[in-house]
Amino acid sequence: MSNPITKIVNAKTGEEVERPMNSNEFGLWNKANLEAKALELEAIARSEARTAAEAKLLALGLTTEDLKALIG
């Protein structure tokens, strides 16, 4: 598989060059994408855990207002 294309723009001249990423650029790009995906998965897990906890508290008889007072 070839590396993704990167675009380099010269701010002074406006010249644009598109070329495949070198191995260092590709490594940094790949690392950033993996970190972003990990953060997204963590946010989803936190949201699901919160929803499950709220459902359990509601099942115990707490009202929506009670939950808002407890967890905001």
N, CA, C and O atoms as a CHARMM CRD file, in Angstrom:
* protein
*
  288
    1    1 MET  N      0.84000  -1.17600   0.00000 PROA 1      0.00000
    2    1 MET  CA     0.00000   0.00000   0.00000 PROA 1      0.00000
    3    1 MET  C      0.88500   1.24000   0.00000 PROA 1      0.00000
    4    1 MET  O      1.86100   1.31500   0.74700 PROA 1      0.00000
    5    2 SER  N      0.54400   2.20000  -0.83200 PROA 2      0.00000
    6    2 SER  CA     1.33100   3.42400  -0.86200 PROA 2      0.00000
    7    2 SER  C      0.84300   4.38300   0.21800 PROA 2      0.00000
    8    2 SER  O     -0.29900   4.30000   0.67100 PROA 2      0.00000
    9    3 ASN  N      1.71000   5.27700   0.61400 PROA 3      0.00000
   10    3 ASN  CA     1.37600   6.24300   1.65600 PROA 3      0.00000
   11    3 ASN  C      0.35300   7.24300   1.13000 PROA 3      0.00000
   12    3 ASN  O      0.29300   7.49400  -0.07300 PROA 3      0.00000
   13    4 PRO  N     -0.45800   7.81800   2.02900 PROA 4      0.00000
   14    4 PRO  CA    -1.42600   8.84000   1.62000 PROA 4      0.00000
   15    4 PRO  C     -0.72400  10.05800   1.02200 PROA 4      0.00000
   16    4 PRO  O      0.46900  10.27600   1.23000 PROA 4      0.00000
   17    5 ILE  N     -1.48500  10.82800   0.28800 PROA 5      0.00000
   18    5 ILE  CA    -0.95000  12.03600  -0.34600 PROA 5      0.00000
   19    5 ILE  C     -1.01700  13.18500   0.65200 PROA 5      0.00000
   20    5 ILE  O     -2.00000  13.33100   1.38000 PROA 5      0.00000
   21    6 THR  N      0.03200  13.99700   0.68000 PROA 6      0.00000
   22    6 THR  CA     0.04600  15.19400   1.50600 PROA 6      0.00000
   23    6 THR  C      0.15900  16.40100   0.58500 PROA 6      0.00000
   24    6 THR  O      0.73700  16.31600  -0.49900 PROA 6      0.00000
   25    7 LYS  N     -0.39400  17.51500   1.02300 PROA 7      0.00000
   26    7 LYS  CA    -0.31500  18.75000   0.24000 PROA 7      0.00000
   27    7 LYS  C      0.52900  19.74000   1.02100 PROA 7      0.00000
   28    7 LYS  O      0.26600  20.01300   2.19200 PROA 7      0.00000
   29    8 ILE  N      1.54300  20.27500   0.36100 PROA 8      0.00000
   30    8 ILE  CA     2.42600  21.28000   0.94600 PROA 8      0.00000
   31    8 ILE  C      2.10700  22.59800   0.25100 PROA 8      0.00000
   32    8 ILE  O      2.12600  22.67900  -0.97700 PROA 8      0.00000
   33    9 VAL  N      1.81200  23.63800   1.04800 PROA 9      0.00000
   34    9 VAL  CA     1.48900  24.94700   0.48600 PROA 9      0.00000
   35    9 VAL  C      2.51500  25.95600   0.97700 PROA 9      0.00000
   36    9 VAL  O      2.71600  26.11800   2.18100 PROA 9      0.00000
   37   10 ASN  N      3.16300  26.63400   0.03200 PROA 10     0.00000
   38   10 ASN  CA     4.10800  27.69400   0.36000 PROA 10     0.00000
   39   10 ASN  C      3.28900  28.94200   0.67300 PROA 10     0.00000
   40   10 ASN  O      2.60400  29.47000  -0.20200 PROA 10     0.00000
   41   11 ALA  N      3.35700  29.41700   1.91800 PROA 11     0.00000
   42   11 ALA  CA     2.53600  30.54600   2.35000 PROA 11     0.00000
   43   11 ALA  C      2.89700  31.84200   1.62100 PROA 11     0.00000
   44   11 ALA  O      2.03500  32.69900   1.42200 PROA 11     0.00000
   45   12 LYS  N      4.14900  31.99000   1.22600 PROA 12     0.00000
   46   12 LYS  CA     4.56700  33.22200   0.54600 PROA 12     0.00000
   47   12 LYS  C      4.11600  33.24100  -0.90600 PROA 12     0.00000
   48   12 LYS  O      3.58600  34.24500  -1.38200 PROA 12     0.00000
   49   13 THR  N      4.32600  32.13500  -1.60900 PROA 13     0.00000
   50   13 THR  CA     4.05400  32.12400  -3.04700 PROA 13     0.00000
   51   13 THR  C      2.69700  31.52500  -3.39500 PROA 13     0.00000
   52   13 THR  O      2.19000  31.74200  -4.49500 PROA 13     0.00000
   53   14 GLY  N      2.11600  30.78700  -2.48700 PROA 14     0.00000
   54   14 GLY  CA     0.84900  30.11300  -2.76600 PROA 14     0.00000
   55   14 GLY  C      1.03400  28.83300  -3.57300 PROA 14     0.00000
   56   14 GLY  O      0.05300  28.18000  -3.92900 PROA 14     0.00000
   57   15 GLU  N      2.27500  28.47100  -3.86300 PROA 15     0.00000
   58   15 GLU  CA     2.55300  27.25500  -4.63100 PROA 15     0.00000
   59   15 GLU  C      2.12300  26.02800  -3.83000 PROA 15     0.00000
   60   15 GLU  O      2.41000  25.92100  -2.63800 PROA 15     0.00000
   61   16 GLU  N      1.43100  25.10700  -4.49800 PROA 16     0.00000
   62   16 GLU  CA     0.96800  23.88100  -3.86500 PROA 16     0.00000
   63   16 GLU  C      1.63700  22.67800  -4.50500 PROA 16     0.00000
   64   16 GLU  O      1.72800  22.57500  -5.72800 PROA 16     0.00000
   65   17 VAL  N      2.10800  21.76600  -3.65200 PROA 17     0.00000
   66   17 VAL  CA     2.73200  20.54400  -4.13100 PROA 17     0.00000
   67   17 VAL  C      2.05500  19.37500  -3.43500 PROA 17     0.00000
   68   17 VAL  O      1.94300  19.35700  -2.20900 PROA 17     0.00000
   69   18 GLU  N      1.60600  18.40500  -4.20800 PROA 18     0.00000
   70   18 GLU  CA     1.04100  17.18800  -3.64400 PROA 18     0.00000
   71   18 GLU  C      2.00000  16.04000  -3.91100 PROA 18     0.00000
   72   18 GLU  O      2.50800  15.87500  -5.02000 PROA 18     0.00000
   73   19 ARG  N      2.23800  15.24200  -2.85700 PROA 19     0.00000
   74   19 ARG  CA     3.15900  14.11800  -2.99500 PROA 19     0.00000
   75   19 ARG  C      2.82000  13.08000  -1.93700 PROA 19     0.00000
   76   19 ARG  O      2.13900  13.39400  -0.96100 PROA 19     0.00000
   77   20 PRO  N      3.28800  11.84200  -2.11800 PROA 20     0.00000
   78   20 PRO  CA     3.07300  10.83900  -1.07700 PROA 20     0.00000
   79   20 PRO  C      3.83900  11.22300   0.19400 PROA 20     0.00000
   80   20 PRO  O      4.93300  11.78100   0.11700 PROA 20     0.00000
   81   21 MET  N      3.26300  10.92200   1.35600 PROA 21     0.00000
   82   21 MET  CA     3.93600  11.18300   2.62300 PROA 21     0.00000
   83   21 MET  C      5.18900  10.32900   2.71600 PROA 21     0.00000
   84   21 MET  O      5.20900   9.18200   2.26900 PROA 21     0.00000
   85   22 ASN  N      6.24600  10.90700   3.30900 PROA 22     0.00000
   86   22 ASN  CA     7.41800  10.08500   3.56800 PROA 22     0.00000
   87   22 ASN  C      7.12600   9.23400   4.80000 PROA 22     0.00000
   88   22 ASN  O      6.08400   9.39900   5.43400 PROA 22     0.00000
   89   23 SER  N      8.02600   8.33800   5.13800 PROA 23     0.00000
   90   23 SER  CA     7.75800   7.38800   6.21400 PROA 23     0.00000
   91   23 SER  C      7.56700   8.08900   7.56600 PROA 23     0.00000
   92   23 SER  O      6.74700   7.65100   8.37300 PROA 23     0.00000
   93   24 ASN  N      8.30700   9.16100   7.82100 PROA 24     0.00000
   94   24 ASN  CA     8.16000   9.89600   9.08000 PROA 24     0.00000
   95   24 ASN  C      6.78800  10.56600   9.15100 PROA 24     0.00000
   96   24 ASN  O      6.09700  10.46300  10.16400 PROA 24     0.00000
   97   25 GLU  N      6.39400  11.25100   8.07700 PROA 25     0.00000
   98   25 GLU  CA     5.08200  11.90400   8.03100 PROA 25     0.00000
   99   25 GLU  C      3.96200  10.87700   8.18400 PROA 25     0.00000
  100   25 GLU  O      2.98700  11.10700   8.90000 PROA 25     0.00000
  101   26 PHE  N      4.11100   9.75500   7.51000 PROA 26     0.00000
  102   26 PHE  CA     3.08700   8.71900   7.58000 PROA 26     0.00000
  103   26 PHE  C      2.97900   8.16400   9.00100 PROA 26     0.00000
  104   26 PHE  O      1.87700   7.90500   9.48300 PROA 26     0.00000
  105   27 GLY  N      4.10900   7.98000   9.66700 PROA 27     0.00000
  106   27 GLY  CA     4.10100   7.49600  11.04100 PROA 27     0.00000
  107   27 GLY  C      3.38000   8.45200  11.97500 PROA 27     0.00000
  108   27 GLY  O      2.58300   8.02400  12.81000 PROA 27     0.00000
  109   28 LEU  N      3.65600   9.74800  11.84000 PROA 28     0.00000
  110   28 LEU  CA     2.99300  10.76000  12.66700 PROA 28     0.00000
  111   28 LEU  C      1.49900  10.82300  12.36900 PROA 28     0.00000
  112   28 LEU  O      0.68000  10.92600  13.28200 PROA 28     0.00000
  113   29 TRP  N      1.15400  10.76000  11.10100 PROA 29     0.00000
  114   29 TRP  CA    -0.24900  10.78700  10.66900 PROA 29     0.00000
  115   29 TRP  C     -0.99400   9.58500  11.22300 PROA 29     0.00000
  116   29 TRP  O     -2.10400   9.70800  11.74200 PROA 29     0.00000
  117   30 ASN  N     -0.37100   8.42700  11.10500 PROA 30     0.00000
  118   30 ASN  CA    -0.99300   7.19100  11.58800 PROA 30     0.00000
  119   30 ASN  C     -1.16700   7.22600  13.10500 PROA 30     0.00000
  120   30 ASN  O     -2.21000   6.82300  13.61800 PROA 30     0.00000
  121   31 LYS  N     -0.15600   7.70300  13.82300 PROA 31     0.00000
  122   31 LYS  CA    -0.22800   7.80600  15.28100 PROA 31     0.00000
  123   31 LYS  C     -1.36000   8.74200  15.69900 PROA 31     0.00000
  124   31 LYS  O     -2.11700   8.43200  16.61900 PROA 31     0.00000
  125   32 ALA  N     -1.47500   9.88100  15.02800 PROA 32     0.00000
  126   32 ALA  CA    -2.53500  10.84000  15.35600 PROA 32     0.00000
  127   32 ALA  C     -3.91200  10.23000  15.11000 PROA 32     0.00000
  128   32 ALA  O     -4.83000  10.44100  15.90300 PROA 32     0.00000
  129   33 ASN  N     -4.06500   9.47900  14.02500 PROA 33     0.00000
  130   33 ASN  CA    -5.34500   8.83700  13.74000 PROA 33     0.00000
  131   33 ASN  C     -5.68600   7.78800  14.78100 PROA 33     0.00000
  132   33 ASN  O     -6.84100   7.68100  15.19200 PROA 33     0.00000
  133   34 LEU  N     -4.70300   7.01100  15.21600 PROA 34     0.00000
  134   34 LEU  CA    -4.93200   5.99400  16.24000 PROA 34     0.00000
  135   34 LEU  C     -5.31100   6.63500  17.57700 PROA 34     0.00000
  136   34 LEU  O     -6.19700   6.14000  18.27300 PROA 34     0.00000
  137   35 GLU  N     -4.64300   7.73500  17.93500 PROA 35     0.00000
  138   35 GLU  CA    -4.95500   8.43300  19.17500 PROA 35     0.00000
  139   35 GLU  C     -6.36100   9.02400  19.11900 PROA 35     0.00000
  140   35 GLU  O     -7.09400   8.97200  20.10600 PROA 35     0.00000
  141   36 ALA  N     -6.73700   9.57900  17.98300 PROA 36     0.00000
  142   36 ALA  CA    -8.08000  10.15000  17.83400 PROA 36     0.00000
  143   36 ALA  C     -9.14100   9.06400  17.96600 PROA 36     0.00000
  144   36 ALA  O    -10.17400   9.27500  18.60200 PROA 36     0.00000
  145   37 LYS  N     -8.89000   7.91000  17.37000 PROA 37     0.00000
  146   37 LYS  CA    -9.83800   6.80000  17.46200 PROA 37     0.00000
  147   37 LYS  C     -9.95300   6.31300  18.90600 PROA 37     0.00000
  148   37 LYS  O    -11.05100   6.00500  19.36800 PROA 37     0.00000
  149   38 ALA  N     -8.83300   6.24000  19.62100 PROA 38     0.00000
  150   38 ALA  CA    -8.85200   5.81500  21.02300 PROA 38     0.00000
  151   38 ALA  C     -9.66100   6.79500  21.87000 PROA 38     0.00000
  152   38 ALA  O    -10.42600   6.37200  22.73800 PROA 38     0.00000
  153   39 LEU  N     -9.50400   8.09400  21.63200 PROA 39     0.00000
  154   39 LEU  CA   -10.27200   9.09400  22.37200 PROA 39     0.00000
  155   39 LEU  C    -11.75900   8.97700  22.06900 PROA 39     0.00000
  156   39 LEU  O    -12.59500   9.12300  22.96000 PROA 39     0.00000
  157   40 GLU  N    -12.08000   8.71400  20.81800 PROA 40     0.00000
  158   40 GLU  CA   -13.48000   8.53900  20.42800 PROA 40     0.00000
  159   40 GLU  C    -14.08700   7.32200  21.12700 PROA 40     0.00000
  160   40 GLU  O    -15.20800   7.38600  21.63000 PROA 40     0.00000
  161   41 LEU  N    -13.34100   6.21400  21.15700 PROA 41     0.00000
  162   41 LEU  CA   -13.83500   5.00900  21.82100 PROA 41     0.00000
  163   41 LEU  C    -14.00100   5.22000  23.32700 PROA 41     0.00000
  164   41 LEU  O    -14.95100   4.70900  23.92000 PROA 41     0.00000
  165   42 GLU  N    -13.08500   5.97100  23.95100 PROA 42     0.00000
  166   42 GLU  CA   -13.19400   6.28400  25.37700 PROA 42     0.00000
  167   42 GLU  C    -14.45300   7.11000  25.64800 PROA 42     0.00000
  168   42 GLU  O    -15.16300   6.85800  26.62100 PROA 42     0.00000
  169   43 ALA  N    -14.72700   8.08500  24.79600 PROA 43     0.00000
  170   43 ALA  CA   -15.91300   8.92100  24.96700 PROA 43     0.00000
  171   43 ALA  C    -17.18300   8.09600  24.83000 PROA 43     0.00000
  172   43 ALA  O    -18.13900   8.29400  25.58100 PROA 43     0.00000
  173   44 ILE  N    -17.19800   7.18200  23.88500 PROA 44     0.00000
  174   44 ILE  CA   -18.35700   6.30700  23.70400 PROA 44     0.00000
  175   44 ILE  C    -18.54900   5.42600  24.93200 PROA 44     0.00000
  176   44 ILE  O    -19.67200   5.25600  25.40600 PROA 44     0.00000
  177   45 ALA  N    -17.46500   4.86700  25.44700 PROA 45     0.00000
  178   45 ALA  CA   -17.54300   4.00700  26.62800 PROA 45     0.00000
  179   45 ALA  C    -18.05200   4.78400  27.84200 PROA 45     0.00000
  180   45 ALA  O    -18.87600   4.27500  28.60200 PROA 45     0.00000
  181   46 ARG  N    -17.56200   6.02100  28.02700 PROA 46     0.00000
  182   46 ARG  CA   -18.03100   6.85100  29.14400 PROA 46     0.00000
  183   46 ARG  C    -19.52200   7.15000  29.00900 PROA 46     0.00000
  184   46 ARG  O    -20.26200   7.10600  29.99100 PROA 46     0.00000
  185   47 SER  N    -19.95300   7.45100  27.79900 PROA 47     0.00000
  186   47 SER  CA   -21.35700   7.75200  27.55800 PROA 47     0.00000
  187   47 SER  C    -22.23800   6.53400  27.83600 PROA 47     0.00000
  188   47 SER  O    -23.29700   6.65500  28.45300 PROA 47     0.00000
  189   48 GLU  N    -21.79900   5.36900  27.38100 PROA 48     0.00000
  190   48 GLU  CA   -22.56200   4.14700  27.61700 PROA 48     0.00000
  191   48 GLU  C    -22.61200   3.80100  29.10400 PROA 48     0.00000
  192   48 GLU  O    -23.64400   3.35100  29.60200 PROA 48     0.00000
  193   49 ALA  N    -21.50400   4.00700  29.81400 PROA 49     0.00000
  194   49 ALA  CA   -21.46900   3.73200  31.24600 PROA 49     0.00000
  195   49 ALA  C    -22.39600   4.67800  31.99800 PROA 49     0.00000
  196   49 ALA  O    -23.09400   4.27000  32.92700 PROA 49     0.00000
  197   50 ARG  N    -22.39800   5.93500  31.59200 PROA 50     0.00000
  198   50 ARG  CA   -23.27900   6.91500  32.23000 PROA 50     0.00000
  199   50 ARG  C    -24.74300   6.55100  31.99500 PROA 50     0.00000
  200   50 ARG  O    -25.55500   6.60400  32.91800 PROA 50     0.00000
  201   51 THR  N    -25.07700   6.18300  30.76200 PROA 51     0.00000
  202   51 THR  CA   -26.45300   5.79500  30.43500 PROA 51     0.00000
  203   51 THR  C    -26.88100   4.57900  31.25000 PROA 51     0.00000
  204   51 THR  O    -28.00200   4.53200  31.75700 PROA 51     0.00000
  205   52 ALA  N    -25.99800   3.60000  31.37500 PROA 52     0.00000
  206   52 ALA  CA   -26.31400   2.39900  32.14900 PROA 52     0.00000
  207   52 ALA  C    -26.50000   2.74600  33.62200 PROA 52     0.00000
  208   52 ALA  O    -27.41400   2.22700  34.26300 PROA 52     0.00000
  209   53 ALA  N    -25.65800   3.60600  34.16500 PROA 53     0.00000
  210   53 ALA  CA   -25.77000   3.99700  35.57100 PROA 53     0.00000
  211   53 ALA  C    -27.07600   4.75500  35.81100 PROA 53     0.00000
  212   53 ALA  O    -27.75500   4.53400  36.81400 PROA 53     0.00000
  213   54 GLU  N    -27.41800   5.64300  34.88800 PROA 54     0.00000
  214   54 GLU  CA   -28.67100   6.38700  35.02800 PROA 54     0.00000
  215   54 GLU  C    -29.86400   5.43700  34.99100 PROA 54     0.00000
  216   54 GLU  O    -30.80900   5.60000  35.76200 PROA 54     0.00000
  217   55 ALA  N    -29.82800   4.45300  34.10700 PROA 55     0.00000
  218   55 ALA  CA   -30.92400   3.48600  34.01300 PROA 55     0.00000
  219   55 ALA  C    -31.07200   2.69700  35.31300 PROA 55     0.00000
  220   55 ALA  O    -32.18800   2.42300  35.75400 PROA 55     0.00000
  221   56 LYS  N    -29.94700   2.33500  35.92100 PROA 56     0.00000
  222   56 LYS  CA   -29.99200   1.60000  37.18600 PROA 56     0.00000
  223   56 LYS  C    -30.59000   2.45800  38.29600 PROA 56     0.00000
  224   56 LYS  O    -31.38800   1.97700  39.10000 PROA 56     0.00000
  225   57 LEU  N    -30.20200   3.72400  38.33300 PROA 57     0.00000
  226   57 LEU  CA   -30.74400   4.61900  39.36000 PROA 57     0.00000
  227   57 LEU  C    -32.23900   4.85600  39.14900 PROA 57     0.00000
  228   57 LEU  O    -33.00700   4.91000  40.11000 PROA 57     0.00000
  229   58 LEU  N    -32.64400   4.99700  37.88700 PROA 58     0.00000
  230   58 LEU  CA   -34.07500   5.15200  37.59700 PROA 58     0.00000
  231   58 LEU  C    -34.84500   3.90100  38.02100 PROA 58     0.00000
  232   58 LEU  O    -35.96200   3.99600  38.52800 PROA 58     0.00000
  233   59 ALA  N    -34.24200   2.73300  37.81200 PROA 59     0.00000
  234   59 ALA  CA   -34.88900   1.46700  38.20100 PROA 59     0.00000
  235   59 ALA  C    -35.05500   1.37200  39.71400 PROA 59     0.00000
  236   59 ALA  O    -35.94400   0.67000  40.19700 PROA 59     0.00000
  237   60 LEU  N    -34.21500   2.06500  40.45800 PROA 60     0.00000
  238   60 LEU  CA   -34.32200   2.07200  41.91900 PROA 60     0.00000
  239   60 LEU  C    -35.39600   3.04400  42.41400 PROA 60     0.00000
  240   60 LEU  O    -35.69500   3.10100  43.60600 PROA 60     0.00000
  241   61 GLY  N    -35.96900   3.80400  41.47900 PROA 61     0.00000
  242   61 GLY  CA   -37.05400   4.70200  41.85600 PROA 61     0.00000
  243   61 GLY  C    -36.71200   6.17500  41.86500 PROA 61     0.00000
  244   61 GLY  O    -37.56100   7.00000  42.20300 PROA 61     0.00000
  245   62 LEU  N    -35.49100   6.52800  41.50300 PROA 62     0.00000
  246   62 LEU  CA   -35.14000   7.94000  41.45200 PROA 62     0.00000
  247   62 LEU  C    -35.81100   8.57200  40.22700 PROA 62     0.00000
  248   62 LEU  O    -36.00300   7.91800  39.20200 PROA 62     0.00000
  249   63 THR  N    -36.16000   9.83800  40.35400 PROA 63     0.00000
  250   63 THR  CA   -36.76900  10.55900  39.23300 PROA 63     0.00000
  251   63 THR  C    -35.67100  11.21100  38.39800 PROA 63     0.00000
  252   63 THR  O    -34.50700  11.26400  38.79300 PROA 63     0.00000
  253   64 THR  N    -36.07600  11.70200  37.24100 PROA 64     0.00000
  254   64 THR  CA   -35.13300  12.41400  36.38700 PROA 64     0.00000
  255   64 THR  C    -34.57900  13.63900  37.11500 PROA 64     0.00000
  256   64 THR  O    -33.40100  13.96600  36.96900 PROA 64     0.00000
  257   65 GLU  N    -35.40800  14.30600  37.88500 PROA 65     0.00000
  258   65 GLU  CA   -34.96100  15.48000  38.66000 PROA 65     0.00000
  259   65 GLU  C    -33.93300  15.07000  39.70800 PROA 65     0.00000
  260   65 GLU  O    -32.96400  15.79100  39.94900 PROA 65     0.00000
  261   66 ASP  N    -34.14700  13.89500  40.33900 PROA 66     0.00000
  262   66 ASP  CA   -33.18400  13.39200  41.31500 PROA 66     0.00000
  263   66 ASP  C    -31.82800  13.16100  40.65200 PROA 66     0.00000
  264   66 ASP  O    -30.78400  13.50500  41.20500 PROA 66     0.00000
  265   67 LEU  N    -31.86500  12.57600  39.46300 PROA 67     0.00000
  266   67 LEU  CA   -30.60500  12.31300  38.74200 PROA 67     0.00000
  267   67 LEU  C    -29.90600  13.60200  38.39300 PROA 67     0.00000
  268   67 LEU  O    -28.68600  13.70600  38.52300 PROA 67     0.00000
  269   68 LYS  N    -30.67000  14.59400  37.94900 PROA 68     0.00000
  270   68 LYS  CA   -30.06000  15.88400  37.60200 PROA 68     0.00000
  271   68 LYS  C    -29.42100  16.51200  38.83300 PROA 68     0.00000
  272   68 LYS  O    -28.35400  17.11800  38.73500 PROA 68     0.00000
  273   69 ALA  N    -30.06000  16.37500  39.98800 PROA 69     0.00000
  274   69 ALA  CA   -29.51000  16.93200  41.22600 PROA 69     0.00000
  275   69 ALA  C    -28.23600  16.18500  41.64000 PROA 69     0.00000
  276   69 ALA  O    -27.31700  16.77900  42.20400 PROA 69     0.00000
  277   70 LEU  N    -28.18900  14.88300  41.35600 PROA 70     0.00000
  278   70 LEU  CA   -27.02100  14.09600  41.73000 PROA 70     0.00000
  279   70 LEU  C    -25.82900  14.28800  40.79800 PROA 70     0.00000
  280   70 LEU  O    -24.69800  14.48800  41.24200 PROA 70     0.00000
  281   71 ILE  N    -26.10900  14.22200  39.48700 PROA 71     0.00000
  282   71 ILE  CA   -24.99600  14.17800  38.52400 PROA 71     0.00000
  283   71 ILE  C    -25.00000  15.31900  37.52500 PROA 71     0.00000
  284   71 ILE  O    -24.11800  15.37300  36.66700 PROA 71     0.00000
  285   72 GLY  N    -25.91800  16.19500  37.59800 PROA 72     0.00000
  286   72 GLY  CA   -25.93700  17.37100  36.75000 PROA 72     0.00000
  287   72 GLY  C    -26.38100  17.19500  35.36700 PROA 72     0.00000
  288   72 GLY  O    -26.41800  18.15900  34.60200 PROA 72     0.00000
